[in-house]
Amino acid sequence: MTSSRQETHDVRTLPYKIAVLCYLYDTQGRLLLLHRRKPPNRDMYSPIGGKLEAARGEGPHECALREIREEASVELKYDEIKLISIVSERAYEGERHWLIFLFEALRPIDPSEIPHSEFDEGRLEWHRVEDIVNLPIPETDRAVMWPNVCKHRGGFFMVHIDCAQSPMQSQILESWGANEEAS
């Protein structure tokens, strides 16, 4: 017999979503963020990204390139992005589990490459890296993802965040910096 905690957070009752987040920096080192108009995380800031089109077999890299193109109108190639993290979240907001692939653009994005700032998802804004912690961002981003993105710039990390716990718990499962090799 399973415990009620396991049943409550079972994939049969909470859907599992796969998504990407894409970190694009300009020549000044500012990060492009979306001030979101839609759930999840309405009225908060997040890197551009979206759900993987699993029904058509879309891969994470393909999804990242598509989301960058759709949301920022920037055309990047596979060799211009790098996977920097895999994040798993259990029971985010008690609504779903997430598997999130984080990507970084390998070249600076000139703000003039982005022809618009407003679209149906929200408003694109450039923010200084040191100001990100003062913005309204999801707690998982504030406490776990953003500090690790900064710490592992040019490297890689894998983290599991258990949002079913109060307070949430996180565990780094893999980690290496830009000048280290995978272990």
C-alpha positions as CSV (number, residue, x, y, z in Angstrom):
1,M,0.0,0.0,0.0
2,T,1.3,3.5,-0.9
3,S,1.3,6.4,1.5
4,S,-1.1,9.3,0.9
5,R,1.9,11.6,0.2
6,Q,3.0,9.4,-2.7
7,E,-0.5,9.2,-4.0
8,T,-0.9,13.0,-3.7
9,H,2.1,13.7,-5.9
10,D,1.8,10.7,-8.2
11,V,2.2,11.5,-11.9
12,R,-1.2,10.0,-12.5
13,T,-2.8,12.9,-10.5
14,L,-0.2,15.6,-11.2
15,P,0.9,16.0,-14.8
16,Y,4.5,16.0,-15.7
17,K,5.6,18.9,-18.0
18,I,8.8,19.3,-19.9
19,A,10.1,22.8,-20.6
20,V,13.1,24.9,-21.4
21,L,14.4,28.2,-20.1
22,C,16.8,30.2,-22.2
23,Y,19.4,32.7,-20.8
24,L,20.3,35.3,-23.4
25,Y,22.8,38.0,-22.4
26,D,23.7,41.2,-24.3
27,T,27.2,42.7,-24.7
28,Q,26.8,44.5,-21.4
29,G,26.1,41.3,-19.6
30,R,22.5,42.0,-19.1
31,L,20.0,39.2,-19.1
32,L,16.8,39.1,-21.2
33,L,13.8,38.4,-19.1
34,L,10.1,38.1,-19.8
35,H,7.7,39.9,-17.5
36,R,5.0,37.3,-17.7
37,R,1.3,38.0,-18.5
38,K,0.2,34.3,-18.3
39,P,0.5,31.4,-15.9
40,P,2.6,29.9,-14.7
41,N,4.3,32.7,-12.8
42,R,2.0,35.5,-14.0
43,D,3.4,39.0,-13.1
44,M,6.8,37.6,-12.4
45,Y,10.0,37.6,-14.4
46,S,11.6,34.6,-16.0
47,P,14.0,33.8,-18.8
48,I,12.3,33.2,-22.1
49,G,11.2,29.6,-22.7
50,G,8.3,27.3,-22.9
51,K,7.0,23.8,-23.0
52,L,8.5,21.1,-25.2
53,E,6.2,19.9,-27.9
54,A,6.3,16.2,-26.8
55,A,3.5,15.1,-29.0
56,R,5.7,15.7,-32.1
57,G,8.9,14.4,-30.5
58,E,10.6,17.8,-30.1
59,G,13.9,17.6,-28.4
60,P,15.1,20.1,-25.7
61,H,17.6,21.8,-28.0
62,E,15.1,22.2,-30.8
63,C,12.6,23.5,-28.3
64,A,15.1,26.1,-27.0
65,L,15.8,27.4,-30.5
66,R,12.1,27.5,-31.3
67,E,11.2,29.4,-28.1
68,I,14.1,31.9,-28.7
69,R,12.8,32.4,-32.2
70,E,9.1,32.7,-31.2
71,E,9.6,35.0,-28.2
72,A,12.6,37.1,-29.1
73,S,12.6,36.7,-32.9
74,V,16.3,35.8,-32.7
75,E,17.6,33.0,-35.0
76,L,20.2,30.9,-33.3
77,K,21.8,27.6,-34.4
78,Y,22.5,24.5,-32.4
79,D,26.1,25.5,-31.9
80,E,25.1,28.8,-30.5
81,I,23.3,27.4,-27.4
82,K,24.6,25.2,-24.6
83,L,22.7,23.1,-22.1
84,I,23.7,24.4,-18.7
85,S,21.3,22.6,-16.4
86,I,18.6,20.1,-15.9
87,V,16.1,20.9,-13.2
88,S,13.4,18.6,-11.9
89,E,10.7,20.0,-9.7
90,R,8.3,17.8,-7.7
91,A,4.8,19.3,-7.2
92,Y,5.5,22.8,-8.3
93,E,2.7,25.0,-6.8
94,G,1.0,21.6,-6.0
95,E,-0.1,21.5,-9.7
96,R,2.4,19.6,-11.7
97,H,5.9,18.2,-11.9
98,W,8.4,19.8,-14.2
99,L,11.6,18.7,-16.0
100,I,13.3,21.9,-17.2
101,F,16.3,22.2,-19.5
102,L,18.2,25.4,-19.0
103,F,20.1,26.8,-22.0
104,E,22.5,29.7,-22.5
105,A,23.2,31.5,-25.7
106,L,26.9,31.3,-26.5
107,R,27.0,34.6,-28.2
108,P,25.9,38.0,-26.9
109,I,22.5,39.1,-28.3
110,D,22.4,42.7,-29.6
111,P,19.1,44.3,-28.3
112,S,18.6,45.5,-31.9
113,E,18.1,41.9,-33.0
114,I,14.8,41.8,-31.1
115,P,12.3,43.7,-33.1
116,H,9.6,43.9,-30.3
117,S,9.3,44.0,-26.6
118,E,5.6,43.4,-26.2
119,F,3.8,40.2,-27.3
120,D,1.0,38.0,-26.0
121,E,3.2,36.2,-23.4
122,G,4.4,39.5,-21.8
123,R,7.1,42.1,-22.1
124,L,10.8,41.4,-22.8
125,E,13.2,43.5,-20.7
126,W,17.0,43.6,-20.3
127,H,18.1,43.5,-16.7
128,R,21.5,43.7,-15.0
129,V,22.5,40.4,-13.5
130,E,23.0,42.0,-10.0
131,D,19.4,43.4,-10.1
132,I,17.7,40.0,-10.8
133,V,17.4,39.1,-7.1
134,N,15.3,42.3,-6.5
135,L,12.8,41.4,-9.2
136,P,9.6,39.4,-8.6
137,I,10.8,35.9,-9.6
138,P,9.5,32.5,-8.7
139,E,10.8,31.2,-5.3
140,T,12.4,28.2,-7.0
141,D,14.3,30.5,-9.3
142,R,15.3,32.9,-6.5
143,A,16.5,30.2,-4.0
144,V,17.9,27.5,-6.3
145,M,18.0,28.1,-10.1
146,W,19.3,31.7,-10.4
147,P,22.2,31.3,-7.8
148,N,23.3,28.1,-9.5
149,V,23.1,29.6,-13.0
150,C,25.4,32.4,-11.8
151,K,27.7,30.0,-10.0
152,H,28.0,27.5,-12.9
153,R,28.2,30.0,-15.8
154,G,30.0,28.1,-18.5
155,G,29.6,24.9,-16.6
156,F,26.7,22.6,-15.7
157,F,24.5,21.6,-12.8
158,M,21.6,19.2,-12.2
159,V,19.2,19.9,-9.3
160,H,16.1,18.3,-7.9
161,I,13.7,20.6,-6.1
162,D,11.0,19.1,-3.9
163,C,8.2,21.7,-3.8
164,A,6.0,19.2,-1.9
165,Q,8.1,19.9,1.2
166,S,7.7,23.0,3.3
167,P,10.0,24.6,3.1
168,M,11.0,23.3,-0.3
169,Q,14.1,21.2,-0.4
170,S,16.7,21.0,-3.2
171,Q,19.6,18.8,-3.9
172,I,22.4,19.4,-6.4
173,L,22.9,16.0,-8.1
174,E,25.7,17.1,-10.6
175,S,27.8,20.2,-10.7
176,W,30.9,21.4,-12.5
177,G,32.3,24.8,-13.3
178,A,33.4,26.2,-16.7
179,N,37.0,24.9,-16.2
180,E,36.1,21.6,-14.7
181,E,35.3,18.3,-16.3
182,A,32.2,16.2,-15.7
183,S,32.6,13.7,-12.9
